[in-house]
Amino acid sequence: MTKLLMINAHPHTTVPSASLTVAASFKTAYQQAHPTDEIITRDLYQDGVPALNDTTFEAWRKQKYGEDLTADEADLLNRHAAWLDEFLAADKLVFVNPMYNHFLPAELKQYLDLTAVARKTFKYTATGPVGLLTDKRALHIQAAGGYYHQADGHNQVEAGDPYLRDMLALYGIQDYRTIFIEGLDQFPEQRDQTIANAKATAEKLAADF
Ligand SMILES: Cc1cc2nc3c(=O)[nH]c(=O)nc-3n(C[C@H](O)[C@H](O)[C@H](O)COP(=O)(O)O)c2cc1C
């Protein structure tokens, strides 16, 4: 069965969000177009991305030297493994986030740290790293207050989407699509129309994703 993993990197649970609204439209349209597919939602804020911290590095060191792990260390490594397995098992990935300070929210960066694992998502070779996930495809849905991806120029520079694209390319994922919902704070009077346009784009894209 085809699996779609929606990776929600948004802190809001009650406040309206453009990216979550567009992601919900995508999901509904995707369900209609692919009724037998399994859709899984991973909420990075609510679920808490397993950290790369002092406990993680100490647990890895102990594992390497065959030392016993504490219960906390074992639990943390089990969570790392479960999250990575979920990522590897998905055929299609949808990343949803607000732009924060020209980048991705920190939780999404942490998620990429969690999934960038040699011999799982990519491997090292004499001629450089090679991606192992060539059969997957990805969609990035991102909302921003300003403009970054307009066809007619005058865009500000952002690092989040190019970084996500680069990381997924490292994993071998070349089929990478985007929906940008932009100018929401710069032109608040156009907000509803901007979101409606993005929802229509998402619904169309969902049919052949
Ligand atoms: C902490 C923070 C940082 C932000 N940084 C940027 C930014 O660098 N560029 C930008 O255009 N908008 C920025 N915004 C505005 C949000 O990207 C914008 O409000 C967007 O609509 C949020 O997505 P949402 O509608 O899905 O919540 C920022 C908002 C917050 C709260």
The ligand as a Tripos MOL2 file, in Angstrom:
@<TRIPOS>MOLECULE
LIG
   31    33     1     0     0
SMALL
NO_CHARGES

@<TRIPOS>ATOM
      1 C1          9.0280   33.9970   14.4880 C.3       1 LIG1
      2 C2          8.5400   34.3930   13.1220 C.ar      1 LIG1
      3 C3          9.4600   34.6450   12.1290 C.ar      1 LIG1
      4 C4          9.0240   35.0070   10.8570 C.ar      1 LIG1
      5 N1          9.9440   35.2330    9.8840 N.ar      1 LIG1
      6 C5          9.5320   35.5770    8.6320 C.ar      1 LIG1
      7 C6         10.4650   35.8230    7.5830 C.ar      1 LIG1
      8 O1         11.6610   35.7190    7.7410 O.2       1 LIG1
      9 N2          9.9820   36.1550    6.3680 N.ar      1 LIG1
     10 C7          8.6450   36.2630    6.1330 C.ar      1 LIG1
     11 O2          8.2750   36.5650    5.0120 O.2       1 LIG1
     12 N3          7.7290   36.0250    7.0990 N.ar      1 LIG1
     13 C8          8.1470   35.6940    8.3350 C.ar      1 LIG1
     14 N4          7.2210   35.4510    9.3230 N.ar      1 LIG1
     15 C9          5.7990   35.5050    8.9750 C.3       1 LIG1
     16 C10         5.2280   34.1340    8.6880 C.3       1 LIG1
     17 O3          6.0320   33.3800    7.8120 O.3       1 LIG1
     18 C11         3.8400   34.3000    8.0780 C.3       1 LIG1
     19 O4          2.9960   34.9490    9.0230 O.3       1 LIG1
     20 C12         3.2110   32.9960    7.6290 C.3       1 LIG1
     21 O5          1.9310   33.2480    7.1520 O.3       1 LIG1
     22 C13         3.1430   31.9790    8.7570 C.3       1 LIG1
     23 O6          2.6080   30.7710    8.2730 O.3       1 LIG1
     24 P1          1.1460   30.2620    8.7110 P.3       1 LIG1
     25 O7          0.1720   31.2440    8.1250 O.co2     1 LIG1
     26 O8          1.0430   28.9110    8.1660 O.co2     1 LIG1
     27 O9          1.1200   30.3190   10.2230 O.co2     1 LIG1
     28 C14         7.6410   35.1040   10.5910 C.ar      1 LIG1
     29 C15         6.7300   34.8190   11.6140 C.ar      1 LIG1
     30 C16         7.1630   34.4800   12.8560 C.ar      1 LIG1
     31 C17         6.1470   34.1740   13.9260 C.3       1 LIG1
@<TRIPOS>BOND
     1     1     2 1
     2     2     3 ar
     3     2    30 ar
     4     3     4 ar
     5     4     5 ar
     6     4    28 ar
     7     5     6 ar
     8     6     7 ar
     9     6    13 1
    10     7     8 2
    11     7     9 ar
    12     9    10 ar
    13    10    11 2
    14    10    12 ar
    15    12    13 ar
    16    13    14 ar
    17    14    15 1
    18    14    28 ar
    19    15    16 1
    20    16    17 1
    21    16    18 1
    22    18    19 1
    23    18    20 1
    24    20    21 1
    25    20    22 1
    26    22    23 1
    27    23    24 1
    28    24    25 2
    29    24    26 1
    30    24    27 1
    31    28    29 ar
    32    29    30 ar
    33    30    31 1
@<TRIPOS>SUBSTRUCTURE
     1 LIG1         1 GROUP 0 **** ****
